[in-house]
Amino acid sequence: AMPPGPRHPETSSLARYILDYVRFMIRDGIMLVLAIAFAYALRISQRQQEMRRRELELDAERRDVELKSLKAQLNPHFLFNTLNNIYALIGISPERAQKALHDLSNMLRFMIYDSTYAEVPLTKEMHFIGDYIELMKLRLNPSVRLECDIRPDGCEELRIVPLLFLTLVENAFKHESHGTEQGFISVYIGREEKVVACRVRNTCDGQNARRPERTAESGVGLANVTKQLNLIYPGMSAFRHGREGNVYEATIEIDINAMQKTWEEN
């Protein structure tokens, strides 16, 4: 038998060329598919980011409109009641009415200028509430015991949405049952470990139809407080209110971490 001869060199080169060509096509094909897939995924990601950005802009616009609406409901309500109080004081004591007007001018300055900012120093908000209580005290029935405990210590660096606590304090003066011998109004605002608390308590007559939970104005005010807290301090605040016997209590608590944001006047 004759030994096998060597393979034809042209046949070997052709096979190697075809194999290299197939490898090249497979490699480049895979790279092309990966490049197309990456470009498609990047485009989808960009579209999703654009949609997310637009959603955030719309959400911010919605919140801004809602907050402006809440403030618009609150400010005239407060001013109307305060002017009524001063009007009643004019016939009782002109000197006290003059002082009340001075206090009101300070409060209006706060409302016109400071309350236009998204946040104000908490100590300034406390001072505003203190002035309001002093003004309301002028018409308070002498039989009603007033306890005011506002503690600015430890709150110097904290910021808060202006006028947030006003509804609670205002409702206490409006709905306190003036006919009871042991009637009282208690207002506390201060720092408690990890939160700032505003706690307002007042007596209320069980037979009085103007009870806070059944009054339309109070209902709107408390609903506004709930909306503001949900919009501005979501997950970092709590609002509780209700009555036990003839005592009504409303409490707002805000996490201190949510009140340490950078505050810039603009």
Order of alpha helices (4+ residues) and beta strands (2+ residues): alpha-alpha-beta-alpha-beta-beta-alpha-beta-beta-alpha-beta-beta
